[in-house]
Amino acid sequence: MNDEPALNATAKFVATPEGTALAYGSLVFMALLPIFFGALRSVTCSKSKNAADMPETITSRDAARFPIIASCTLFGLYLFFKVFSQEYINLLLSVYFFALGVLALSHTMSPLMTKVFPASFPNKQYQLLFTQGTGESKEGEINYEFDTKNLVCLLISSVVGVWYLLKKHWIANNLFGLAFALNGVELLHLNNVSTGCILLGGLFVYDVFWVFGTNVMVTVAKSFEAPIKLVFPQDLLEKGLEASNFAMLGLGDIVIPGIFIALLLRFDVSLKKNSRTYFYSSFLAYIFGLGLTIFVMHTFKHAQPALLYLVPACVGFPVIVALFKGELTEMFSYESAEEVLPGSPRLTSFPTVSGSPASLASSMDAVSMMTGSSPRHRRLQPTSM
């Protein structure tokens, strides 16, 4: 804590160098986890027979619309919070994200539980089937298969969900946030590198404009509450788990570059050279971009749009590597859709990154996930909310 005693209850908290380093280091580490493991899981998720695990493909048309939809949603939220009570809106959002978080966390835990449970565990199979009509005209609307291990995951996730709903504790928030981010990177697939460049380029402009050009994002930032960010307290060393002055990183700044990095991993796999050159170069680029964001923010004491630094790094590094290796044409001609099984769903209802509930509901069939973040959390922030 600050060495000078607080003169009143509203005295501004000043983080110690140790607390700041711990907070930002933890944020960087947590951001890397869903990108790394989500990219690995994205390579194999299209082979799953479970419809809930099938990827959704983002096309160039979707990518071009992304910033427009995000901007409209952001401004809509701004007007919404101006008209309606913030308390009731956030209550509805808490319940909404409780359900989504439980499903996303359960889906994230499933592979781990498969390894944890012994072979002798009585794992019964279940099927949830909803049909419409009768007789020969009967049509299946929902057909979801699960087992006892999935139910255990759902129970554990529900406990975390109740914890978040009642306490809004930062650890519960991070568990949900990590699950949302990993699901987003795993299950949202860019169809090619050109689409990724369109998406990242559009969101680069979106982020810079709404952070520096207007006060809309700041206004929404002070109103929107949901587990769509990763947080870590800067006063953890002083207050322990009850710390309350957070540094934050929005999930949009993880998922958006993450799905591009996952695309490059699938490109590496398609080359069949037993190397992951483009994946590791883009992964290191993300670390560099995020580190630069923190450095600039800490130097100028002002929140920064992380995509301002992440987009040039994540796109520029792999392009330079491709130029050096003479594979630039091959990289841009790669079609990720060729690696996806026939019948893989296309993303027809495109999620936003501006924090609307639609950014979750439309991004996943049965295990709703997070692909974007509230404007409040699309920036690293050095102080508490």
Secondary structure as the mmCIF struct_conf table of DSSP 4:
data_model
#
loop_
_struct_conf.conf_type_id
_struct_conf.id
_struct_conf.beg_label_comp_id
_struct_conf.beg_label_asym_id
_struct_conf.beg_label_seq_id
_struct_conf.end_label_comp_id
_struct_conf.end_label_asym_id
_struct_conf.end_label_seq_id
BEND BEND1 ASP A 3 GLU A 4
HELX_LH_PP_P HELX_LH_PP_P1 PRO A 5 ALA A 6
BEND BEND2 LEU A 7 ASN A 8
TURN_TY1_P TURN_TY1_P1 ALA A 9 THR A 10
HELX_LH_PP_P HELX_LH_PP_P2 ALA A 11 PHE A 13
HELX_RH_AL_P HELX_RH_AL_P1 PRO A 17 THR A 44
HELX_RH_3T_P HELX_RH_3T_P1 CYS A 45 LYS A 47
BEND BEND3 LYS A 49 ASN A 50
HELX_RH_3T_P HELX_RH_3T_P2 ALA A 51 ASP A 53
STRN STRN1 GLU A 56 ILE A 58
HELX_LH_PP_P HELX_LH_PP_P3 THR A 59 THR A 59
HELX_RH_AL_P HELX_RH_AL_P2 SER A 60 VAL A 83
BEND BEND4 PHE A 84 PHE A 84
HELX_RH_AL_P HELX_RH_AL_P3 GLN A 86 VAL A 116
BEND BEND5 PHE A 117 PHE A 117
TURN_TY1_P TURN_TY1_P2 ALA A 119 SER A 120
BEND BEND6 PHE A 121 PHE A 121
STRN STRN2 GLN A 125 GLN A 132
BEND BEND7 GLY A 133 THR A 134
HELX_RH_3T_P HELX_RH_3T_P3 GLY A 135 SER A 137
STRN STRN3 GLU A 139 ASP A 147
HELX_RH_AL_P HELX_RH_AL_P4 THR A 148 LYS A 167
HELX_RH_AL_P HELX_RH_AL_P5 TRP A 170 LEU A 187
STRN STRN4 LEU A 188 LEU A 190
BEND BEND8 ASN A 191 ASN A 191
STRN STRN5 ASN A 192 ASN A 192
HELX_RH_AL_P HELX_RH_AL_P6 VAL A 193 PHE A 212
TURN_TY1_P TURN_TY1_P3 GLY A 213 GLY A 213
BEND BEND9 ASN A 215 ASN A 215
HELX_RH_AL_P HELX_RH_AL_P7 VAL A 216 ALA A 221
TURN_TY1_P TURN_TY1_P4 LYS A 222 SER A 223
BEND BEND10 PRO A 227 PRO A 227
STRN STRN6 LYS A 229 PRO A 233
TURN_TY1_P TURN_TY1_P5 GLN A 234 ASP A 235
HELX_RH_AL_P HELX_RH_AL_P8 LEU A 236 LYS A 239
HELX_RH_3T_P HELX_RH_3T_P4 GLY A 240 GLU A 242
STRN STRN7 PHE A 246 GLY A 250
TURN_TY1_P TURN_TY1_P6 LEU A 251 LEU A 251
HELX_RH_AL_P HELX_RH_AL_P9 GLY A 252 LEU A 271
TURN_TY1_P TURN_TY1_P7 LYS A 272 LYS A 272
BEND BEND11 LYS A 273 ASN A 274
HELX_RH_AL_P HELX_RH_AL_P10 THR A 277 PHE A 300
TURN_TY1_P TURN_TY1_P8 LYS A 301 LYS A 301
BEND BEND12 HIS A 302 HIS A 302
STRN STRN8 GLN A 304 PRO A 305
TURN_TY1_P TURN_TY1_P9 ALA A 306 ALA A 306
HELX_RH_AL_P HELX_RH_AL_P11 LEU A 307 LYS A 325
TURN_TY1_P TURN_TY1_P10 GLY A 326 GLY A 326
HELX_RH_AL_P HELX_RH_AL_P12 LEU A 328 SER A 333
STRN STRN9 GLU A 335 GLU A 335
HELX_RH_3T_P HELX_RH_3T_P5 SER A 336 GLU A 339
BEND BEND13 VAL A 340 VAL A 340
HELX_LH_PP_P HELX_LH_PP_P4 LEU A 341 LEU A 341
TURN_TY1_P TURN_TY1_P11 PRO A 342 GLY A 343
HELX_LH_PP_P HELX_LH_PP_P5 SER A 344 PRO A 345
STRN STRN10 ARG A 346 ARG A 346
BEND BEND14 SER A 349 SER A 349
HELX_LH_PP_P HELX_LH_PP_P6 PHE A 350 THR A 352
BEND BEND15 VAL A 353 GLY A 355
TURN_TY1_P TURN_TY1_P12 PRO A 357 PRO A 357
HELX_RH_AL_P HELX_RH_AL_P13 ALA A 358 ALA A 361
TURN_TY1_P TURN_TY1_P13 SER A 362 SER A 362
BEND BEND16 SER A 363 SER A 363
BEND BEND17 ASP A 365 VAL A 367
HELX_RH_3T_P HELX_RH_3T_P6 PRO A 375 HIS A 377
BEND BEND18 ARG A 378 ARG A 378
STRN STRN11 ARG A 379 LEU A 380
STRN STRN12 GLN A 381 GLN A 381
BEND BEND19 PRO A 382 THR A 383
#
